[in-house]
Amino acid sequence: MMRFQFYERAAIGNIVGSLSIAALVSLPPNGALAQTPSTDNTLLRMIETAKSGGLQSGEIVLADRSGISADQAFGLADKETGRINQRGANWLWASVTKQITAVLILQLVEEGKLSLEGTISAYLPEFTGAYAKQITVKQLLQHVSGLPNPSETKENLDGVPEFYTQTKLNHSNFTQAIGFCSGAPKSKPDEKFEYNNCDYLVLGAILEKLTGKTFDKLVSERIATPLELQSLASSSDRIDNRAIGYTTDGKRYPAINVTTFGASGALAGSASDLAKFDLGLLNGKLVNSESLATMWKGEPTLGYEALGVWSFPARLAGCKEPVKLIERRGDVAGIQVRNVIAPDQGRVLVIFSNDDTIDFGEVWQGKGLSFELLSIAFCSDNRR
């Protein structure tokens, strides 16, 4: 029986400055995006490197503070029908959803509605877990809560944990938080790091409790509307115009109910809208500079995990000094996403792929697809 992933592979603890990202730049039709000879050369190098590394299907966006500079979709979205990937199509954002959840939390902190050191019981009294009065919001954000793990529930014949195959209508953040996630803990709070979707389901329930609005409504009002992200919405198994995920031997990924991921992984939208979200952070449109610094402060003892992202310096070929990177990975239903911000450069790289078998490698190893493509994207001008 095959084994399938339902969480981002980056987040298994011992990252210590790792990063996975691929970036391609393309000439848009009708000159819609500005290009320079330097960008053209970067494009050619990236395409050659990506293809030699097996990256054949997906969409990649490059942006800087002024906006999106390149966006290219390539390969097949659906192998059975021959449908190709197209720019502007919807992708499952997977655990990038957690990055957005963290932003919503920091917004409420700015508004004085909660504290990172506040406990679950203070904001969600319905939660009856053993350590409700001890687990803090920050511990949930950094996966050191010790809560039960949905990815460890009994698997079906396809290797899918039953938590993610629920078909009942009521599997909201709140019901999951006070239900499964309030069960027997795996460890004491702050005892160890363990990547866990329950952490963000509980955070989603806290957001809903404090605002009186659903998570989807909060995303719409506080993220999508101010940034004009027209595609950003909660996903479902029936979301239109999205790529089909594939796994080993080109097989279609087994069916799961994406909506069960809630505030931990159920958002979807276009690749370009994800880049615009990153630019919203860089340009101070979502949280203030103090909140951004808090959210992007990596903890070395936790593998440079910050709040909803990983933040670390990386040595790349062609750059004289380490490049600070803010990275968020996602991996669900055969869709991989790599979302990276280089804040000091004011640059953004986003990649989606519907091939679950692509090995991006780890940038801290100084080799592999991630290292090569990041070096081209951020350091090919040899000025940094």
KOLSEDREN-89886 format. One record per residue: y, x, z of N, C-alpha, C, CB in turn; residue in three letters. Coordinates in steps of 0.05 Angstrom, whole numbers, plus 5000, padded with zeros to 4 digits. Glycine has a CB too. Layout:
! residues N
YXZYXZYXZYXZALA
...
***
This chain:
! residues 384
497650175000500050005000502550185000500049815024MET
504550104984506950254982508750205006508450194956MET
510350405012512150385035515050365024511850625054ARG
516550165033519150125023521350155044519449845010PHE
523750245036525950295054527750055055527450545045GLN
528850005079530749785082533249875097529449555097PHE
533750125097536050235110536850495096535550285141TYR
539150595102540050835087538651075098543050865089GLU
537551235080535951465088537651675101534551585064ARG
540251665098542051865110542051845140544851825100ALA
541451605150542051555178539651585197543151285181ALA
538051785192535651825209536152055229533251875192ILE
538652105235539252265258540052555253537052275275GLY
538452705239538952995237540453065211536353145238ASN
542752945207544252995183545753255184546152765178ILE
547253295206548853535210550253625185546953765221VAL
552053455176553653535153552353475127554353815155GLY
550353305125549153245100550753045084546253145103SER
550253035058551652845042550052795017554452945035LEU
549852535008548652474982550652324966546052324986SER
551252424943553052284925552752394897556052314934ILE
553052224877553152314850555652194838550652244833ALA
557052334820559452214809559552274779561852324823ALA
560152084764560552114735563352004728558351964719LEU
564552114708567152024699566851954669569352234703VAL
568051734660567651664633570251584620565751434631SER
570351614594572651514578572351214576572651644550LEU
574351064586574250774585575050664557576150654606PRO
574250424551575050314525578050254524573450054519PRO
579150274500581950214495583850364512582349914500ASN
583050604522584850764537585750644563587250824521GLY
584150474575584950324599585350504623582850114606ALA
584050734624584350914646585351184636581650944662LEU
587151294651588351544642586351774643590751624659ALA
586351944622584452164620586052414613582252104600GLN
585052634621586152894613583953074602587553024637THR
584653284588582553464579580753574601583753704564PRO
582053614625580453704648578353504656582353764671SER
579153244656577353024663575053004642578852764665THR
575753044617573753034596571553254601574953074568ASP
572453494607570553704613568853644637572053974617ASN
570153534658568653454682566553244675570553354703THR
567353054659565552844650563052964637566952654631LEU
563453134618561153244603559253404622562153434581LEU
560353554640558753714659557153524677560453904675ARG
558453314686557153134705554852984691559152934716MET
555352884667553352744653550852914648554352634626ILE
551353164639549153344635547553404661550153614623GLU
549053444682547853504708546253264719549953594729THR
547453024716546152784726543652724711548052544723ALA
543752744685541352684669539052884674541952684639LYS
539853134678537753334683536553294711538953614682SER
538053154729537053094755535652824757539253094775GLY
535352694734533852444733535452194737531752444754GLY
538052214739539751984744540351854717542452064758LEU
539051634711539151504685540351224685536451494673GLN
540751104709541450824710543250774733539050644710SER
545650654729547450594750550350554741547350804772GLY
552150594760555050584754556450774773556150304757GLU
558450924763559851114778562851084774559051404771ILE
564351104796567251074795568551314808568150814810VAL
570651414796572351624807575151514811572351874788LEU
576351564834579051474839580651674855578951194853ALA
583251644855585051794873587151604883586352034858ASP
589051704899590951524912592451344893592851684928ARG
592751424868594251264849592551034837595251444827SER
589951044840588250834830585650944817589650684809GLY
584150774804581650854791582251004766579850604786ILE
581051234763581451404740579151394720582051694748SER
576751314729574451304711572351124723573351584706ALA
570950984705568850794714566850774691570050514721ASP
564350854697562250854676559650724686561751134666GLN
558750524671556050414676554150514655556150104677ALA
551650554662549750664643546950574651549950974643PHE
545150594631542350524636541850224637541350644662GLY
539450144645538549864645538849734672535649844636LEU
540049504672540249334697537649184701542649144695ALA
536249114679533848964680531949074659534348654676ASP
529849204667528049334648526449124632526149514662LYS
525848894645524248694632525648564608523348484652GLU
528248514612529848374591531448574573531748174603THR
531648824582533249014567536248994573532748984538GLY
537048834593539848804600540949064610540248574621ARG
543249154600544349404608546249374631545749544584ILE
546649594646548749594667551449584654548449844685ASN
553249434665555949404654558049444676556349134640GLN
560249554669562449584688563349304697564849734675ARG
563949284723564849034734562648854744566448894714GLY
560148934739557848774748557548794778555248864734ALA
556248604790555848614819553548794827555348324829ASN
553948934849551849094861551549014891552549404859TRP
549149044901548749014930550149254943545748994938LEU
551949204962553349424976551649534999556049334986TRP
549549395006547649495026549249575052546049735016ALA
548549805062549749885088552649975086548150115099SER
553849985063556750015061558049775076557650025032VAL
556549555078557449325094558249415122555349105095THR
556649595133557249695160560049835162555149895169LYS
560749975140563350095139565649885141563650265113GLN
565149665128567149445128567149315156566549245106ILE
564849275167564649165194566149335214561749135203THR
565949595212567349785229570349755226566550075224ALA
571349715201574149675197575149415210574749665167VAL
573549205208574248945221574448985252572248735214LEU
572549135263572649195292575149335299570149355300ILE
575949545284578349695290580849525287578549945272LEU
580849345269583049155266583448995292582748975242GLN
581248895303581448745328582248915351578748605334LEU
581449175351582349355371585449385370580949635368VAL
586449415346589349435342590749185352590049485312GLU
589548955349590748705358590348655387589548475341GLU
588948825401588548795430586448595437591048725443GLY
584748515418582748315423580148425433582248155398LYS
579648685430577348815442577849105445574848765425LEU
576049235460576149525465573549645456576749585495SER
573649895446571250035438569450075462571850295425LEU
570650085486569050125510568249865524570650295530GLU
569049635512568149385522565149335517569849155510GLY
563949175533561049135531560348875516559749125559THR
557848855508556848615494557448365510553848635487ILE
556748375536557048145553559848055555555948205581SER
561748235553564648165555565547995531566348415557ALA
564248025509565147895484563147685474565748095463TYR
560647715481558547545472556747465495556947675449LEU
557647295513556147225537553447095531557747035554PRO
553046985507550546865500548347075496550846705474GLU
549047325492547147535489545847595516548447795478PHE
543147575517541747605542540047855544539947365546THR
540548055527539048295527539348445553539948475505GLY
537348615559537148755585539648915592534748935585ALA
540949035572543249215577545849095567542749485565TYR
546048835567548448705556551048785570548148405559ALA
550848855596553148935611553749235610552848855640LYS
552049375595552349665593552949755564549849805603GLN
551749625544552149715517554949655508550049575498ILE
556349865498559149835489559349795459560750075497THR
561649705451562149665422561849935408565049555418VAL
562850145419562550415406559650495404564150625422LYS
558050435424555250505422553850355400553850455449GLN
554650105396553549945373554350075347554549655375LEU
556950155345557950275320556450535313560950325322LEU
555550675334554350935330551350935334555551135349GLN
550150705335547150685336545950825359546050795310HIS
547050795383545850915407545550695428547651145418VAL
545150445419544950215437542150185449545749965423SER
540150265434537350225443536249955437537150275472GLY
537649795421536749515415534149525398538949365400LEU
532649305398530249285381531049315352528849015385PRO
529149405336529749475308528349275288528849765302ASN
529849125273528748935254526849075233530848795239PRO
527449325226525749455206523049535217527249705197SER
522549485242519949535254518249285259520249695280GLU
519249055249517648815251515248835232519348565245THR
513248655237510848655221511348635192509048425230LYS
509948795176510348805147508448615132509949095137GLU
509448515110507648355092506048545074509348155075ASN
504648435055502848595038504448795021501148425021LEU
506948735016508648915000510049125017510748754985ASP
509549125043510749315060513549235069510949575047GLY
514248985066516948885074516848775102517948665054VAL
518448875121518548775148519248475147520648925165PRO
517848315164518148025162521047935169516247895181GLU
522448095184525248015191526847975165526548245208PHE
526248125144527848115120526747925099528148385108TYR
524647765107523547575088523947285099520547625084THR
525547255120526046995131527346815110527847015156GLN
526446565109527546375090528946145104525446275072THR
528846135130530245925144533245945139529645925174LYS
534645715140537445715133539145855155538345435129LEU
538345825180540045925202539246205210539845735226ASN
540046405195539646685202542246825202537546825183HIS
544246715216546946825218546947065236548946615227SER
549247205236549547425255549147335283552347555251ASN
550247105290550147005317547246945325551846755320PHE
545746795309543046725316541246965317541946515296THR
541647155300540047405301540747575325540447565275GLN
543347575332544247735355543147625381547247735356ALA
543247365385542347255411539347205410543847005417ILE
538147225386535247195383533747455384534647045358GLY
532947545360531347795358532748035371530747855329PHE
535248065366536648305375537048315406539348325362CYS
536648095419536948095448534148135462538247835458SER
532148195446529448245456529148505472527448235434GLY
526648575477526148815493527349055480523148855497ALA
529049215494530349445483528249675478532549545501PRO
528949845460527250085454527950315472527550165425LYS
530350325481531250545499533750455514531750805483SER
534550625533537050565548539450635530537050725574LYS
541750505535544150575520544850865522546450405530PRO
545650985500546551265499544351465503548751305519ASP
541851375504539651555509538951715484537151405519GLU
539051575460538451715436539551565412535351755432LYS
539851705390540751575365538351445351542051785346PHE
538651205342536651075325538050885307534450935342GLU
537950935281539150755261537950485263538950875232TYR
539650275265538650015272540549795262538249995303ASN
539549615246541249395236542049195257539749255214ASN
540549175279541348995301544149075312539349005323CYS
544749325312547349415323549649265309547749715320ASP
549449245282551649125267551348825265551749245240TYR
549048715268548748425271550148325296545748345271LEU
549848475318551248415343554248445339550248585366VAL
555148655326557948695321559048455304558448955307LEU
557448365285558348145269558647895285556348095246GLY
556847855304556947615322559447635340554447595339ALA
560047875350562447915366564947855351562548215377ILE
565047945326567347885309567747585306567048025281LEU
565547445301565647165297566447015322562947055287GLU
565447105345566046985371568947015378564247105393LYS
570047245374572847305382574947175363573347595382LEU
574147125338576047015319575646725313575947175293THR
573246625318572646355311572146315281574846175320GLY
571746535267571246525238568646655231573646645223LYS
567446575209565046705201565646995191563646545178THR
563547155190563847425180564847425151561247585182PHE
563747245135564547235107567547165105562847025092ASP
568446985122571246905121573047135130571746655140LYS
572247285150573747515159573947725136572447645184LEU
571747775123571747965101573747875079568948005089VAL
573647615073575447505053578347535060574747215047SER
579047445085581847445093582947715100582047265117GLU
581347895111582348145122581848385103581148195148ARG
579948355085579348585067579748505038576348665071ILE
578348305028578448245000581148144990576348034994ALA
582347965005584947844996587148044996585647615014THR
587648195018589848385017589548614997590248515044PRO
587048684990586548894971585948784943584249064980LEU
585948524940585448394914582648474903587648464894GLU
580648464920577948524912576548264904576348674936LEU
576748194879575847934870572847904871576847894843GLN
571348114871568448094870567048094897567248314853SER
568448184918567248234944566447964957569048384962LEU
563947934964562947694976560247754989562747464956ALA
559247555005556647585016554547554994556147365038SER
552447704995550447704974548247504980549247984970SER
546547464960544147304964542147394943544646994961SER
539747314946537647394927538247284899534947294935ASP
540047094897540646974871543447054860540546664873ARG
544547254871547247344862547247404832548147594878ILE
549147304819549247324790550147604781551147124778ASP
549347684757550347914744550048174760553247884736ASN
547648214771547248464786544648604776547048404816ARG
544548854782542249014773539748944790542849314775ALA
537448964777534948934790534049214801532748824771ILE
533249214826532349464838529549534831532749454868GLY
529049794826526349894820525550114838526249984790TYR
522950144841521850354859519750514845520650224885THR
517850624859515850804849514450704824513750874870THR
514150874804512850804778514350584763510050714783ASP
516950564768518550364753517950074761518150404725GLY
516650034783515949764791518349624803513649764811LYS
518549364798520749204810520449194840520648914798ARG
522649224854522649224883521648954894525449294894TYR
520048954915519048704926521348524935517148764950PRO
520748264935522848064943523548084972521847784936ALA
526148084978527048055005529447855005527948335016ILE
530147765029532447585032534747755042531847355052ASN
536547835023538748015030540547895051540248085005VAL
540847635051542647515070541847565099542847215065THR
539347625104538547685132539847935143535547715133THR
540948105126542248345135545048295147542548545112PHE
546248065141548747985153550848205153548247905181GLY
552148245176554248445178553248735177555748405204ALA
550648765175549549035172548949115143546949055188SER
548948915124548249005097548248785076545749125098GLY
549548555080549248335061551548305042548948085077ALA
553548485041555748455023555048554995558148605033LEU
556348454975555948534947558648524933553848364933ALA
558748664911561248664895561048884873563748714912GLY
563248924860563249124838563649404850565449064818SER
562949604834563349884842566249954843561950074822ALA
567849844825570649894825572049774849572049794800SER
571149544858572249424882571649594907571349144886ASP
569349714907568649894930570650134930565749994928LEU
571150244907573150464905575850374915573250574877ALA
576650124908579250024916579249984947579749754902LYS
577049904958576849894988577450165000574049794996PHE
576250374989576650644999579650724997574950844984ASP
580850654974583650714970585450554990584550644941LEU
584550314997585950155017586050305044584649885020GLY
583850435051583750595075585550835073580850685081LEU
585350985051586951225047589951155047586251355021LEU
590650935037593450865034594550695057593950715008ASN
592950665079593950535103594250235101596450655111GLY
592750105083593049815080591249645098592549745051LYS
589349775111587449625128587649685157584649685119LEU
587949935165588350005193590450225194585650115205VAL
591550265218593650465221592450745223595350415245ASN
594150945223593151225222591551295247595551415220SER
592251185270590751245295587951125293592251125319GLU
587750885284585150765281583450915260585350465272SER
584650995239583251145218582151405229585051195194LEU
583851545245582951795257580551745276585251925273ALA
580651525291578451455309575951395294579251215327THR
576251245273573951165256572651405242574750955236MET
574251595235573351825219572952075236575251885197TRP
572652055262572052285279569052315282573452245307LYS
567952515268565052565269564152695295564152735246GLY
561952605305560852715330558552915323559752485348GLU
559053175327556953375320554253315334557853645328PRO
554353215359551853165373550252935361552453105402THR
551552775344550252545331550052595301551752285336LEU
549952845293549752915265552252845250547352765253GLY
554552865263557152815251557552515245557552975226TYR
556152345259556652065256559351995268554351895269GLU
560851825254563351725264562951425270565751775244ALA
564851255262564550965267564050825240567050845281LEU
561650755235560950625210560650815186562950425203GLY
561251075190561051275169560151535182563751315154VAL
559751735165559352015174561752185164556652135163TRP
562652355181565052515175564452805181567552415191SER
564752985161563953265165565153445144560953285165PHE
565353705149566253895129563853985112567654135142PRO
564254015086562154105068563054335051561053875051ALA
561454535049562054765030560954695003560855035041ARG
562754694983562054624956562754864937563554374947LEU
561154884917561655104897564255064883559355114877ALA
565955264884568555254870570855204889568455044850GLY
570355104913572455064933572455294952572054794948CYS
574855404957575055644974574555575004577855764972LYS
575355325012574955235039573154995040577755175052GLU
571954935063570354695066571954445059569154675094PRO
570654255048571954005040571153785061571253915011VAL
573153655073572453445092571553195076574953375109LYS
569353085084568152855070567652625090565552935056LEU
568252385081567552145095565452005078570151955100ILE
563051975089560851885072559451645084558852105069GLU
558651455066557151225074554951185053558950975077ARG
552551165062550251115044549250835048548051315049ARG
547850735029546450475031543950485014548350245023GLY
541950335022539450325007538050065014537650575014ASP
538049874996536749625001535749504974538649425015VAL
533349404975532149254952532149424927533649004948ALA
531749684929531649854906534349944895530249714884GLY
536549864909539249944902540150164921541149704902ILE
541050384910542250604925545250614920540850874919GLN
546750664941549650694939550550934954551150434948VAL
552351084943553551314956556551274954552651584944ARG
557951254977560751214978562051434993561450934991ASN
563751594980564851834992567951854988563552084980VAL
569251915009572151965009572652255016573651765028ILE
574352385001575352655008578252615016574952864984ALA
578752555041581552475049583652685044581552405078PRO
583052935049585053145045585853175015584053405055ASP
583953104997584553114969585552844958582053194954GLN
585152634975585952374966584152274943588752364957GLY
581652354944579752274922577452104932578652524909ARG
576351944914574151764921572051794899575151474923VAL
569451794908567251784890565251574898565752064889LEU
564451404880562651184885560351194865564050914885VAL
557951164874555651144855553750924864554151414853ILE
552850764845550650574850548450644831551650284845PHE
545950614840543650654823541550444830542450934826SER
540250334809538050144814535350274811538249904796ASN
535250544817532750694817532450814845532750924795ASP
530650694860530250774888529051054891528550574903ASP
528051164869526551424871528351664867524351424851THR
530851624860532651854855533052004881535351754844ILE
532552264880532952444903535652594899530552644906ASP
537652514914540252644912540352914927542352464923PHE
538452954945538553204960540653194982539053444942GLY
541053414996543053435017545053655012541553485044GLU
547553585012549653775004549754015023552353635004VAL
549053985048549154205067547154425060548754105095TRP
545154355044543154555036544254735013540654425027GLN
546554665002547654834981546254824955547855114991GLY
544754614950543254584925542554294921540654764925LYS
541554224898540753954892542853794878540053814918GLY
542153554870543853384853546553324867542453134846LEU
546453254892548953194906550853424907548353104935SER
549753654915551453894917552653964890549754134927PHE
551053954868552054024842554253834832549754024822GLU
553753574836555753374826558253364843554453104825LEU
557953394869560353404886562053644880559453404915LEU
560653864875562154114869563754084843560254354867SER
562553954824563953904798566353714803562053794777ILE
565753494818567853294821570253384838566553054834ALA
569653524859571853594878572853884874570853564906PHE
571354054862572054334862572154464834570254494879CYS
571754314813571654434786574254554777570654234767SER
576554464789579054584781579554854793581354394788ASP
577754924813577755184826580455254839577155404804ASN
581755044849584355094862584255044892586454914849ARG
582054944902581954874930580055054945581054584933ARG
***
